[in-house]
């Protein structure tokens, strides 16, 4: 009998094979990491401090600067070669213009080794980048206000270059045509980055003078991939539509006809005369912070005047203070270089502490509605009228002719081969589930059910079913099992509407059941109900506006994933962000229902943010020497706090139609008022060194962490974070008494006298010294505000809000009193 066994060589081979299989099965996942290094980037080499007046393009592009950039890139390569094995990593970018660092595709264990390497300040995992997704210039009073002061809409923003880090741009859109713009004047603009990266769907002549530069950044997306070459276009072309939409809101040409499934009016950007610099960093398949940071670095190097960020991480950093991430450090460096930065606060409202914009060096923008709506209604055979949502043409006759009404569940093919699940039986997601003879020429009722709740069903599928089976129209109705749903008006190619309220859907259901005859088994044997869809493409104006949109993220600001409050007011300001018309890309890779459209009606803080960037262009045009903090201050102190009814602005809640009085954590300082912001009287200036002192004063953060993130010393921390010179005071734990100082600067051409008044938050009293003052042009005045607790608290309760108001003389042009408010948000510490 032969004995079976392994010889030594066989054993070694099996062992090696087993080890190889182990390595394959348990190989570490590679991810993208961003790192910051010690040493100054190009923009700040040899600069001891920055008053925020901006960097000359010569500082960034001269020969010595290019040599310094090359040395930094080489140092990044040498560090990676010395720490990591050759072939085990891939460097994606060197950041060397406003931050010194790089991004690299590595494993978690390799990232830990990098973090422990001398010369490395910070290593952070890439959290990915998400999109924070007209009539609004008229709503903001631009045509009769700021535009008229600047010589008309075509001149509003002239000489200013706005940078957009987003999904690219559709260069063929009329919003971006060159309508006889003069050459960009080097004496008024410091922009020098006129590069045009041509590629698929983006010929070199796309940079036409209105679009002065266009670049794309894809190393991060390609590393995180895989990408879809059909839609992830390697050029600045916008395959999504979001970037085009955002750019058009801020700087689109004036009076462009908005045509979708009808003419909806005329769209204009806030600053139609401004130029556009495009930095594509987000793709239909995915986006990475690596590409976003690389785009910011390049935009600042190019010399843009303001930067719009309607993209960003969709969550707070895991193990880094919120405002010390690489992304936030890039924005701080942009501000240091003299670039105004506006950032969407996110769409996670109405829950508290959901903002995704953290630092006081950016303007965090919340979203509001305007007073424009598009009413549409369903007229029943009984004469009842039910309101709904949808940019739709009417059924033939516009209500004069009634059509058979059919519930989708009553039109199911009894012997059809398809799953008996809600998308097929209730939600009209497939034409093969419905009897063509029953639904032909009918208004079909589709019901919101599990598919829509789970986000696997779509309006696009309903439209395909309606077109395939030749519905006369469709209605998507709320389901009591799932409650009311949120809907936005969308252009429909066939008559259609949504009824998102359960109460309204039940009116329709009762009428339908009264008029429908059913057999013993419950099947419909005769359809007696009728209905017609009325015209839904005509705008209606009126009602309460603005109101804070339900989706808009709320404060208070926070410093970590535990949502520990931070003494900074966020959001900063409110701007129109609900149902905004603007340019779109017909490819519409992420929104199939908008394929083929050149305009879209969208909502989101993404839409609110470019309003603020456009307003910054107007302010910069009138006041070219102003720093970003002065521009931000002008917006915040002139913001509107009351709505069209004269009441304090209201905010939508979680219930479908609930409204409550908004707080600064909903609206910031109030609704953007671009015309008033041109001449604010006083501003609250702050600079880069002030922001470093603020960071160094944050409680429970070791100064070494701040020094590692910023590369700066914590030699002069503020006494409290609330001492940062902002037109607001936020204190999350007030004990006893605290004196807060603010410094104002007179930016008008005349001597001004102000009297101080106050509305203290509940549980406090405030005294201000001096109680009145006179200030010369370009003069400064310090104000000491003593805030004292009058009502002790036994537990850390809610914030209370108030304001200090500086009232000056009447404005010569408007004859209204000049008022400069300081917003107060105070929470009393237990025992305080």
C-alpha positions, 0 to 999 in steps of 0.5 A: 500500500502506497503512503500518501504525503507531501515532500518538502518542496510541495509543502513550501509551494502550498504554503506560499500559495496559501500566503498569496491567497491570504494576501489577495483576500485580505489586501488593504483597500486603497483610498485617496488621502490629502496631506499638508506639509510644513513650509510656505506655498508659493503665494505666501513664501516670504509673506509674514502676514496678509491684510487680505488685500490680495496677491498680485498675479506677478507674485504667483507667476513670476519665474522665481515662483514657478521655481518654488512650485517645482521645488515643493512638488519635488519635495513631495515626491522625495518624501513619498519615495522615502516612506512608501514602497515604489509602486505601492502608491500613486500621487495625484496632485501636488498642491503648491500655490495657496497650500503646501501639500499633495494627494495620494492613493494609498492604504490606511496603514500607509496613511498612518506612516505618512502621518508620523513622518517629520515634515507632514502636518496633517493627513486626512482621508478624502470624504468625497464631494457632493453637489449641494443641490431667472426671476431672482434678480428682480426679487432682490431689487437689482434692476432698479437698484444696483444695476442702475447704479452700475450703468445697466445690467451689461455693465454690472460686474464688469472687470470682475472674474468669478471662479466656479468649482463645480461640474463644468459649463455648457459653453454653447448656452446663450447665458455664456455668449460673448455679447460684445464684452470689452477685453478684460482690463488688467488695471481692474482685474488681477486675473491672469489664468486665461487657460482653455483646456480643450477636449471632447465637446469643449473646443478651444473657442469655448473660452470666448471672453465671457468664459475667460478660462476653463480647466478640469481636474480628474486625477482623484475621480479616476483613482476612485473610479471606475468612471463612465466614459460616456458621461464622465467627459475629460474636458471642462464640458458640463455633462450634469448641468449643475455647474452651468446652472450655478455659473448662470445664476451668478454671472449669466447674460441678461434677459436670456429667454427661458424655454423648456416646455414653453416660455417661462420668462427671461433669466439674468445673472446677478452680475451679468457683466462679470467674467467666468472662470471654470474649474470642473472637479465633480463628475456624474459618476463621483466627485473627490475632495482631492479634485476640489482642492486642486481646483481651488488651488488653481483658481487662486493662482489664476487670480479670481476675485471670488469663488463659488463653492456649491460642492463639498463634503456631505459629512463632517470630518471623522477625526479632525475639527470641522474647520481644520480639514484640508478643504477648510484650510484651502478656503482659509488660504484663498481668503488670505490671498484676497479671494472672497469665498461663498459656500453652500451650507448644505441641504440637510435641514430643517434639523439643527446643527446640520450646516456643512460650512464651518469657518468664519472665513467663508460666507455660508449661504442658506436657501430661501423661497421667492414670491413666485409659484407655478400653480397647477390644478386638477379639475374633477367632474364634480367641480372640485379643484385640487391644487398640485405641483408640475410645470405642465401644459393642460389636457386638451381643452384646459378644463373644458373637456373632461377625461376618464379617470383611472387608478393604476391599480384598477388597470393592471393586466390580470395575466401579465408577466411582471412582479406584483410589487408597488412600482408595477401595480401602483407607481406606473413604472412599467407599461407592461403592467397596465392594460392599454385599452383601459388607460388609453386617453385617460388621466391615470392616478399613480400612487406614491408607494415603496418604490418612491420611498426607497428612491428606486422609482422615478418620474421619468419612468412614469413619463415613459409609461404615459407616452408609451400607453398614450395617457391623456395625463397622469397624477402622482398622489400622496399615500396615507401609508407614507405621508406627505411628500416633498415635490418640486415643479418639473417640466413634463412633456405630457400633461401631468402633476403631483398631489403631494398632500395626503389630505388633497389625495384623499379628496381625489380618492373619495370622488374616484370611489364614489364614481367607480363601480366594482364587482364582487372581487373588488375589480373595477367594472365601470369608470365613472370619474372624470378629470382634467389638468389645468395649465401649470406653466404660468407664474403667480406672484404674491404671498409671504416671501422669503421663507427659509426652505425646509431643506436648507441646513441649520445652525448652530455651527459645530466643531466636531462630529458630536455637534459640539457648538462653536462660537461662530454664526452659521449660516451667515446669510440667506439668498434665493435657492428655491425653484430657480431657473437657470442654464442647464446641459442637455446631456443631463447625465444625473437627471434623466427627466431633464435630458434635452433641456437647456434650462432647469428649475432647481432648488438647493443651497447650491442655487443660493450660493451663486447669488452671493458670489454675484453680489460680491462682484457688484460690491467689488466693482464699486469698491475695488480696494475692499478685502473679502472680510469687508465685502462679507461684512457689507452683505451681512449688516445690510441683509433684510430681516423682514418678509413681504408682509413686514413680519420677521422672516419665517422658516419651514419646518419638518411638517409639510406646511409648517412655518415658525419664526426664523432664528439666526441659525436659519437665516444668519443675518437675513436675506441678501440685499445687494443694492444696500450692500454697495454702501453699508456705511460701516464694516467689521474688518478682519484678516488672516491673523485674526482667523489664526488667533480665533482658531487658537482660542477654540476650547478643547482643541490643543494649540498644536492641532491648530499649528499643524493644520495652519502651519502658524504659531498660536502666539496670540490667541483671542481671549474667547472665540467670540472676540473675532471681529464679526458683525455677530456675537455667538456664545455657546456657554455664557457664565456671569459676565463677558465683555466682547469688543468689536471694531468698525470702520467708516467706508463712506465718504462722510463723517457719521454719528451713530447711536447704540440701541439693543435688544438683549437675548432672554436672560441677559442684559447688555451695555455698550461703551461708547453709547454713541460715537462720531466717526470720520471717513476711513476712521475706526471705532472700538465698541465694548459690549458687556453681556451679563447673565441675569437669569441663571440656568440649571442646565445647558438650555437653548440659545436666545437671540437678540441684537445691538443696532448702530443707528446713523444718519439718513442715507442721502439717496434713500432718506432711510436711516442707516442701521448697522445690526450686530446679531447676538446668539447666546446660551447661558451656561448652567449656574451662570 
